[in-house]
Amino acid sequence: MEFSSGRARLRQARLAGDRRELYPHSLQFYLEPPTESISLVEFESFAVDRLKLLKVVENLGVSYVRGSESYKNKLQSELRRLKFPYKALAEDDYEARRKDHISHFILRLAYCQSEDLRRWFLQQEMDLLRYRFNELTENLRQKFLEYVNLSFEAISEDVKNELANELCASTPGFNMSKVKEQMFYKVGLADAVDLFRARRVFIKDGFAYVPLKEIDAIVSNNYRTKLSKALALTARSLPSIQSDERLQPLLNHLSHSYVGPDYSVQKNTGKISLEQIDTLSVKSFPLCMRQLHKALRDNHHLRHGGRMQYGLFLKGIGLTLEQALEFWKKEFIRGKVDADKFDKGYAYSIRHSYGKEGKRTDYTPYSCMKIIMSNPPSQGDYHGCPFRHTDPELLKQKLQAYKIPPSGITQILELVKGMHYQLACQKYFELTHEVDDIGFSLNHPNQYFTESQRLLSGGREQKKELSNAGNSQQKGNSQESMNSNSTPTSSNKTADAELEGLEAYFTED
């Protein structure tokens, strides 16, 4: 027994040595793709976890000041929860480093497919790398720079004291005490050209003397250049990957992925009356569903994209099949559709969406990513995401009509301009419910409704702990808000397959 145990320890020691060589540092630029074989289960698990992490990075980057203690603490907590490298551990985080490496390349495949996806992925990966670089110790930071072939040399204390006056005069915001506290790096002008142009560094003998607080910008820009080129090259190789019937559905799903709870089955089924819907649409519907409800009431009709999006949402908030049939029929016969035509055409599609016809599949409500990334509305349509698909000026008018304060509208439009559509919806929630921080990432219209109702019914207290300079969340003027820790649980693997059969039944206008 002892001999066997000793041999096992030797094998483990050799394996640990091999692992340390494979991932010598907890941080990398992801220049070499992984070559090992992994199962499809691990493939999807790694990808979904990294997607959750990048969603958190995006949310924190807007809600908090990057680099603040709150930002760092929350991001470190998420890295630990999802088992990614969060500190530069010496030897015992091989599995975390392996997951970090493989998951990056999986999402690179999924997010290279369009310019919008590439831009989003690039920004979140840069923010994540910047955070992790700044968390390194001085020694490990120097080792990382050598590891990625960025030969930035930290100057000695003697050199710094010799150049103290020049460094103080040439570095904005620095006094002599800050110069003594801050570490400086000797960087070639080619790598510090942006800082040189902005007159933010001291130049001598063809080198820029860059403080630590600026070196992360140089590292990030270098990473951006490499990753941007890599994404473009990956996009060119997509045709060969798309022929793989195992991978392509997973990659398509990831790029449109919703990684939260499934809203196809609700505990409150049948507890919402048809008479409540008008009131609920104002109090607790996200803007996309409020827009669809208003269009239906005004026009007594919705085209198939709107019926699919709104019908499944109503199913998700608790409408029974009988209620849905009554709701849609009452509204449609007020327009140009008579009762007989409704019963012969539209009623079947409603029963189908509830799993009572055709393949008898229980169809799930659309997530935010599904709404944003697929089937954009055309003339005469009202579906889609208002923050993604509405002209900014028209969106501004709509928000004004809903009594959103000017400061709040400005914040929302800034988020829209930055293509943070879900965060814009999150801000809309905060303003209409009068809270400073909803405390979770908004990923689904039914999540919006559920948490709104929970807050308005007193199930949750308002949360107002966030107050960072320059990023304070301003109050709106409508209803009260919600708070939730809606932890993502699993990806909806069958969403796209389910919709194949359903869309055919909604094509009649």
C-alpha positions in Angstrom: 0.0 0.0 0.0 2.7 2.4 0.9 4.7 1.6 -2.2 1.7 2.1 -4.4 0.9 5.4 -2.7 4.5 6.5 -3.2 4.5 5.7 -6.9 1.2 7.6 -7.2 2.8 10.6 -5.6 5.7 10.5 -8.0 3.3 10.4 -11.0 1.4 13.3 -9.6 4.6 15.3 -9.1 5.7 14.6 -12.7 2.2 15.6 -13.9 2.4 18.8 -11.8 5.7 19.7 -13.4 4.2 19.2 -16.9 1.3 21.4 -16.0 3.5 24.2 -14.7 5.3 24.2 -18.0 2.0 24.3 -19.9 0.7 27.2 -17.9 3.7 29.0 -16.3 1.7 32.0 -15.5 -1.9 32.6 -14.4 -2.3 35.3 -17.0 -1.7 35.1 -20.7 -2.5 36.7 -24.1 -4.0 33.4 -25.4 -1.6 33.2 -28.4 -1.5 29.4 -28.7 -4.8 27.5 -29.0 -5.3 24.4 -26.8 -4.5 21.1 -28.4 -6.0 18.6 -26.0 -9.3 16.7 -26.5 -12.2 17.5 -24.3 -15.8 16.2 -24.1 -18.7 18.2 -25.5 -20.1 18.5 -21.9 -16.9 20.1 -20.7 -16.8 22.2 -23.9 -20.2 23.7 -23.1 -19.6 24.0 -19.4 -16.4 26.0 -19.8 -17.9 28.2 -22.4 -21.1 29.0 -20.4 -19.0 29.8 -17.3 -16.8 32.2 -19.2 -19.8 33.8 -20.8 -21.3 34.4 -17.3 -18.0 35.9 -16.2 -17.8 38.3 -19.2 -21.4 39.3 -18.6 -20.4 40.2 -15.0 -17.4 42.2 -16.3 -19.7 44.1 -18.6 -22.2 44.9 -15.9 -19.6 45.9 -13.3 -17.8 48.1 -15.9 -20.9 50.3 -16.2 -22.2 50.1 -12.7 -18.9 50.7 -10.8 -15.7 52.7 -11.3 -13.1 50.3 -12.8 -10.3 49.7 -10.4 -12.4 50.7 -7.3 -12.5 48.4 -4.3 -16.1 47.5 -4.9 -15.4 46.7 -8.6 -12.4 44.5 -7.6 -14.1 42.7 -4.8 -17.1 41.8 -6.8 -15.1 40.6 -9.8 -12.8 38.6 -7.6 -15.8 37.0 -6.0 -17.1 36.0 -9.4 -13.8 34.6 -10.6 -13.6 32.5 -7.5 -17.2 31.2 -7.8 -16.7 30.2 -11.4 -13.2 28.7 -10.7 -11.1 31.0 -12.9 -7.7 32.2 -11.8 -8.2 35.1 -9.5 -4.8 35.4 -7.9 -1.4 34.5 -9.2 -1.2 31.3 -7.3 2.2 29.6 -7.6 1.4 25.9 -8.4 -2.0 24.8 -7.4 -4.4 26.5 -9.8 -3.7 24.3 -12.9 -7.4 23.5 -13.4 -8.3 27.1 -13.2 -5.6 28.1 -15.7 -6.7 25.3 -18.1 -10.3 26.3 -17.9 -9.3 29.9 -18.5 -7.3 29.0 -21.6 -9.8 26.6 -23.2 -12.9 28.7 -22.5 -11.3 31.8 -24.0 -10.8 30.0 -27.3 -14.3 28.5 -27.3 -15.9 31.9 -27.0 -13.5 33.3 -29.5 -15.0 30.8 -32.0 -18.5 31.8 -31.0 -18.0 35.5 -31.0 -16.0 36.0 -34.1 -19.1 35.6 -36.3 -20.0 39.3 -36.6 -18.6 42.7 -36.0 -20.9 43.4 -33.1 -20.0 40.1 -31.4 -16.3 40.6 -32.0 -16.5 44.2 -30.5 -18.3 43.0 -27.4 -16.0 40.1 -26.8 -12.9 42.2 -27.3 -14.0 44.8 -24.8 -14.9 42.4 -22.0 -11.7 40.4 -22.5 -9.6 43.6 -22.3 -11.3 44.7 -19.1 -10.8 41.2 -17.6 -7.1 41.2 -18.5 -6.6 44.7 -17.1 -8.1 43.8 -13.8 -6.1 40.6 -13.5 -2.8 42.3 -14.5 -3.3 45.0 -11.9 -3.8 42.3 -9.2 -0.4 40.8 -9.9 2.5 41.4 -7.4 5.5 43.4 -8.6 7.5 40.3 -9.2 4.8 38.4 -11.0 4.0 41.5 -13.1 7.6 41.6 -14.3 7.5 37.8 -15.1 4.3 38.3 -17.1 5.7 41.1 -19.2 8.7 38.8 -20.0 6.3 35.9 -20.7 4.4 37.9 -23.3 7.6 39.4 -24.8 6.9 42.9 -23.6 10.4 43.9 -22.4 9.4 46.6 -20.0 12.1 47.0 -17.4 11.2 48.4 -14.0 13.7 51.2 -13.2 15.7 51.0 -10.0 15.2 53.3 -7.0 18.6 54.9 -7.8 17.5 55.8 -11.3 14.1 57.0 -10.1 15.7 59.3 -7.5 18.1 60.6 -10.1 15.1 61.5 -12.5 12.6 62.4 -9.8 12.3 66.1 -10.8 11.8 65.2 -14.5 9.3 62.4 -13.7 7.3 64.7 -11.4 7.2 67.5 -14.0 6.3 65.2 -16.9 3.7 62.9 -15.4 0.3 64.6 -14.9 -1.1 64.5 -11.4 2.1 63.5 -9.8 4.0 65.2 -7.0 7.3 64.2 -5.5 5.7 61.8 -2.9 3.8 60.0 -5.6 6.9 59.6 -7.7 8.6 58.0 -4.8 5.6 55.7 -4.1 4.9 54.7 -7.8 6.9 52.2 -9.8 8.1 53.3 -13.2 8.9 51.3 -16.3 11.4 52.0 -19.1 9.4 51.5 -22.3 10.3 51.9 -26.0 8.7 54.9 -27.7 6.9 52.6 -30.2 4.9 51.0 -27.4 4.2 54.3 -25.6 3.3 56.5 -28.6 -0.2 57.3 -27.3 1.2 58.4 -23.9 3.9 60.4 -25.7 1.4 62.2 -27.9 -0.7 63.1 -24.9 2.4 64.4 -23.1 1.8 62.0 -20.1 5.3 60.6 -19.8 9.0 61.6 -19.5 11.1 60.9 -22.5 14.9 60.3 -22.5 17.2 58.6 -25.0 14.4 57.1 -27.0 12.6 55.6 -24.0 9.4 56.6 -22.1 9.4 56.4 -18.3 5.9 55.1 -17.7 4.3 54.9 -14.2 2.6 51.7 -13.1 -0.9 53.2 -13.5 -0.2 53.8 -17.2 1.6 50.5 -18.0 -1.7 48.6 -17.9 -3.0 50.7 -20.7 0.1 49.7 -22.8 -0.5 46.0 -22.0 -4.2 46.3 -22.8 -3.6 48.0 -26.1 -1.0 45.3 -27.0 -3.5 42.7 -26.1 -6.3 44.4 -28.1 -4.1 44.4 -31.2 -3.3 40.7 -30.9 -6.8 39.6 -30.1 -8.4 41.8 -32.8 -6.2 40.2 -35.4 -6.9 36.7 -34.0 -10.6 37.2 -34.1 -10.4 38.2 -37.8 -8.3 35.1 -38.6 -10.7 32.9 -36.6 -13.7 34.3 -38.6 -12.0 33.3 -41.8 -11.7 29.7 -40.6 -15.4 29.5 -39.7 -16.5 27.6 -42.9 -14.4 24.5 -41.8 -15.9 24.7 -38.3 -19.5 25.1 -39.5 -19.3 21.8 -41.3 -18.9 20.1 -37.9 -22.5 19.1 -36.8 -21.4 18.7 -33.2 -19.8 22.2 -32.7 -21.8 24.5 -34.9 -25.1 24.4 -33.0 -23.2 24.9 -29.7 -21.3 27.9 -31.1 -24.5 29.5 -32.6 -26.2 29.0 -29.3 -23.3 30.6 -27.3 -23.3 33.7 -29.4 -27.0 34.2 -28.7 -26.8 32.6 -25.3 -29.0 33.2 -22.3 -27.5 31.5 -19.2 -30.2 32.1 -16.6 -33.3 30.3 -15.4 -35.9 28.8 -17.7 -39.2 30.7 -17.7 -41.3 28.1 -19.6 -43.0 26.9 -16.4 -44.2 29.4 -13.9 -45.5 28.8 -10.3 -48.0 31.6 -10.8 -49.8 30.0 -13.8 -53.4 31.1 -13.7 -52.9 33.7 -11.0 -52.9 36.7 -13.3 -56.2 37.8 -14.7 -56.7 39.4 -18.1 -58.0 42.5 -16.4 -54.6 43.0 -14.8 -52.5 43.0 -17.9 -53.0 46.7 -18.8 -51.9 47.8 -15.3 -49.0 45.3 -15.2 -47.8 46.5 -18.6 -47.1 49.9 -17.1 -45.8 48.7 -13.8 -43.8 45.6 -14.5 -43.3 45.0 -18.2 -39.9 45.7 -19.7 -39.9 48.3 -22.4 -40.0 45.7 -25.2 -43.2 44.1 -23.9 -44.8 47.4 -23.0 -44.2 48.5 -26.5 -45.8 45.3 -27.9 -48.8 45.6 -25.6 -49.5 49.2 -26.5 -49.2 48.3 -30.3 -51.6 45.5 -29.8 -54.1 47.7 -28.0 -53.8 50.4 -30.6 -53.9 48.3 -33.7 -55.8 45.2 -32.5 -53.1 43.2 -34.3 -49.5 42.1 -34.2 -47.5 40.6 -37.0 -46.0 37.2 -36.4 -42.7 38.4 -34.9 -44.6 40.4 -32.3 -47.0 37.6 -31.6 -44.2 35.1 -31.0 -42.2 37.5 -28.7 -45.2 38.8 -26.7 -47.2 35.5 -26.7 -44.4 33.5 -25.1 -43.7 36.3 -22.6 -47.4 36.3 -21.5 -47.2 32.5 -21.2 -44.1 32.9 -19.0 -45.7 35.4 -16.6 -48.5 32.9 -16.0 -51.3 33.2 -18.6 -53.0 29.8 -19.1 -53.8 28.5 -22.6 -57.5 29.4 -22.1 -56.6 32.9 -21.0 -54.2 33.4 -23.9 -56.9 32.3 -26.4 -59.4 34.6 -24.9 -56.9 37.5 -24.7 -55.7 37.3 -28.3 -59.2 36.6 -29.7 -60.9 39.6 -28.0 -58.2 41.9 -29.3 -58.0 40.6 -32.8 -61.8 40.6 -33.5 -61.8 44.3 -32.5 -59.7 44.8 -35.7 -60.0 43.2 -39.1 -60.0 39.5 -38.0 -63.4 37.9 -37.5 -63.9 35.1 -34.9 -64.0 32.3 -37.5 -60.7 33.3 -39.1 -59.1 33.5 -35.6 -60.4 30.1 -34.6 -59.2 28.5 -37.9 -55.7 30.2 -38.0 -54.4 32.0 -35.0 -55.9 29.8 -32.3 -53.8 26.8 -33.6 -50.6 28.7 -33.3 -51.4 29.7 -29.7 -52.2 26.1 -28.8 -48.9 25.1 -30.5 -46.9 27.5 -28.4 -48.3 25.9 -25.3 -47.3 22.4 -26.5 -50.8 21.2 -27.3 -50.3 20.9 -31.1 -47.7 19.7 -33.5 -44.6 18.3 -31.7 -46.2 19.2 -28.4 -43.1 21.1 -27.3 -43.2 23.4 -24.3 -41.8 26.6 -25.9 -39.8 28.9 -23.8 -40.1 32.8 -23.7 -37.4 34.7 -25.5 -34.3 35.9 -23.6 -32.8 39.3 -24.1 -30.0 37.9 -26.2 -32.5 36.1 -28.5 -34.5 39.3 -28.9 -31.4 41.5 -29.5 -29.5 39.2 -31.9 -32.2 37.6 -34.1 -35.1 38.6 -36.3 -34.7 42.4 -36.3 -38.1 44.3 -36.9 -39.0 45.8 -40.2 -41.5 48.4 -41.2 -44.8 47.7 -39.4 -43.2 45.5 -36.8 -43.1 46.2 -33.0 -41.0 43.3 -31.8 -37.3 43.4 -31.0 -35.4 45.3 -28.3 -36.3 49.1 -28.3 -32.8 49.9 -27.0 -31.2 47.9 -29.9 -33.6 48.5 -32.8 -35.1 51.9 -32.2 -33.6 55.2 -33.5 -32.1 57.1 -30.6 -34.3 60.1 -31.1 -37.5 58.1 -31.2 -36.3 56.2 -28.2 -35.8 59.5 -26.4 -39.3 60.6 -27.2 -40.7 57.3 -26.0 -38.8 57.6 -22.7 -40.0 61.1 -22.3 -43.6 60.0 -22.8 -43.1 57.4 -20.0 -41.9 60.2 -17.7 -38.3 59.2 -17.4 -36.3 62.2 -16.1 -33.9 63.9 -18.5 -30.8 62.8 -16.5 -32.0 59.2 -16.7 -32.7 59.4 -20.4 -29.2 60.7 -20.9 -27.7 57.8 -19.0 -29.8 55.3 -21.0 -28.8 56.8 -24.4 -25.2 56.7 -23.4 -25.5 53.0 -22.6 -27.3 52.5 -26.0 -24.5 54.4 -27.7 -22.0 52.0 -26.2 -24.1 49.0 -27.3 -24.9 48.0 -23.7 -28.5 47.3 -24.5 -29.3 45.0 -21.6 -27.7 47.5 -19.2 -29.8 50.2 -20.7 -32.9 48.1 -19.9 -31.5 47.6 -16.4 -31.1 51.4 -16.0 -34.8 51.8 -17.3 -35.8 49.3 -14.5 -33.9 51.3 -11.8 -35.5 54.6 -13.0 -39.0 53.3 -13.2 -38.8 51.6 -9.8 -36.8 54.3 -8.0 -33.8 52.3 -6.9 -30.1 53.0 -7.1 -28.9 49.4 -7.8 -30.9 46.4 -8.7 -28.1 44.1 -7.6 -28.2 41.6 -10.5 -27.6 41.3 -14.2 -30.8 41.6 -16.3 -30.9 38.9 -19.0 -34.6 38.1 -19.6 -37.9 40.0 -20.0 -39.6 37.5 -17.7 -36.8 38.0 -15.1 -37.7 41.8 -15.3 -41.4 41.0 -14.6 -40.7 38.5 -11.9 -38.4 40.8 -9.9 -40.6 43.8 -10.5 -43.5 42.0 -9.0 -41.4 40.7 -6.1 -40.3 44.2 -5.3 -43.7 45.9 -5.7 -45.4 43.3 -3.5 -42.8 43.9 -0.7 -40.9 40.6 -1.3 -37.6 42.4 -1.6 -36.2 45.6 -0.1 -34.9 48.4 -2.2 -31.1 48.2 -2.4 -29.2 51.5 -2.3 -25.7 50.4 -1.4 -24.0 51.6 -4.6 -22.6 55.1 -4.7 -19.4 55.5 -6.6 -18.1 58.9 -7.6 -18.9 59.5 -11.2 -21.1 56.5 -11.4 -23.9 57.2 -9.0 -27.2 55.6 -10.0 -29.9 58.3 -10.2 -33.5 57.8 -9.2 -36.3 57.8 -11.6 -39.9 58.8 -10.9 -42.3 55.9 -11.5 -42.8 52.8 -9.5 -40.6 51.1 -7.0 -37.8 48.6 -7.9 -36.5 45.2 -7.2 -33.5 43.4 -6.3 -32.4 39.9 -7.0 -29.5 37.6 -7.1 -30.7 35.7 -10.1 -27.8 33.3 -10.4 -27.5 31.8 -13.9 -28.1 28.1 -13.8 -27.9 26.5 -17.2 -27.9 27.3 -20.9 -31.1 26.7 -22.8 -29.8 24.0 -25.2 -33.1 23.5 -27.0 -34.3 27.0 -27.6 -33.3 27.3 -31.3 -34.5 23.8 -32.1 -37.9 24.5 -30.4 -38.5 27.6 -32.4 -38.0 25.9 -35.7 -41.5 24.4 -35.6 -43.2 27.3 -33.9 -42.2 30.0 -36.4 -44.0 28.3 -39.2 -47.3 28.7 -37.4 -46.9 32.4 -36.8 -46.2 33.4 -40.3 -49.7 34.5 -41.2 -50.1 38.3 -40.7 
